[in-house]
Amino acid sequence: MSRVRLLERDDAPLTARGFFRDDGSASPLTRSLVNAPDLLETFMPFLAQIYAPGSVDLATKELVIVRVSQLNACRYCLAAHRPVALAAGVPQEQVDAVCDEAPLAALPERERTLVEWVDRYVLDPGGMDDELVARALDHFRDDQLIELAVVAGVTQLLNHYCTAFAIPPPA
Amino acid sequence: MTQAALRQAVEEGRCGERLWLYATYHCNLACVYCLTESHPGIRNRRHLPAQTMIGLAEEARELGFGSLGVTGGELFMLPDAAETLVELGSILPTVALTNGTLFTDRLLPRLEPLARVEAALQISLDSPDPARNDQLRGPENFAKVAEAIPRLVERGIDVRIATTVDDQSEEELGRLCELHRTWGVTDDDHIVRGIVRRGRADLEGMGVEPGPTDILPELTITADGAFLHAFAPTVRNGVTDVDLLVSRQVTPLAGAVSRFLGVVADQPVGTDAAATFT
């Protein structure tokens, strides 16, 4: 049971109805966020940009999103992004691994290093060290690592939001 | 920029030039058709602090609004309502909607400065028959209003009467007009309006559901945000409806005005059918 109202399109603020699909549907997350329409004017385009392919491909971003969501035990984001990750081309065994359903050691070196970096970034940012960053930079440019950090940060935000407000996972 | 856009929207009939302020959702009455479920035991009274209302009024004047309306809830549940209203009336012509039941001997002298600014009190009265009126508006409402209005008028305060029509007959309304004339309130200052089917009236199955052009948009500021018109920030089962919310942010006012104008630009031009004068 969500702790904030999930609005239907006709109950949503006039300025936020454009965030619903043509058939009037929207994700539970969007249906909650429309309670704060002013925020959406900037947040939704920001989110769309951060989660779209940029200097980093979509599959890599989705791997990060799923891993961060796993670390935060966000039921909503895992339900929403596991299928997206697969659709973006992340192999099933990699999705299983970042969800702790298969050994991380089985991941290719690039993905294994990325997961190690993400885990430190999310769980112990003060413990981030030069050696780990250097290994990450063997696989990603500095601007790509920055973009992945922003992806991880936004995912954290959504994990906390969806979990604390008990947003029901999408069907 | 915003000023010119507001002026154009008003000239095109897309919106009114009045800014509404929902002073509070708290009320000493529990009218059956209340849009906001306001009542004495309300859990969350949500009010606009006096300085917020005054600041909004000053910004409204700069932006080109022509007048203010203050409503609720019951404005005079706020301890500083009289002084706030005098201040607002010195900034822009102001009409304050009140149930007229709280004008005690202590409050009346504090209201006297209203006679020296452009401010009017619009007092609700639904029937010339005390029992009938009190059925809709609460015990002793008629007696308190009948006592208050002449005392306000004799102090030179501009008083209007608002009647919310449920199933009153023409004859009943006629007798109400005779009554308000005896108090010194003219027909021009008697507003008759239907019940809008929103809020508690919706739950009670009362009134008429307004069409998209039936209510003239007039930016309405509440503690919950800025809404399309004064009938918009309704409450059902303790939860504020946000379907006609245009902005959560109300200060600075220019931001809310900008979003409001964006909404009214997309709407058909209508007429304000919600209120008529007898």
Interface residues (C-beta under 8 A of the other chain):
Chain A: R5 L7 D10 D11 A12 P13 L14 T15 N35 A36 P37 D38 L39
Chain B: L228 V239 D241 V242 D243 L244 L245 V246 S247 R248 Q249 G255 R259 G262 V263
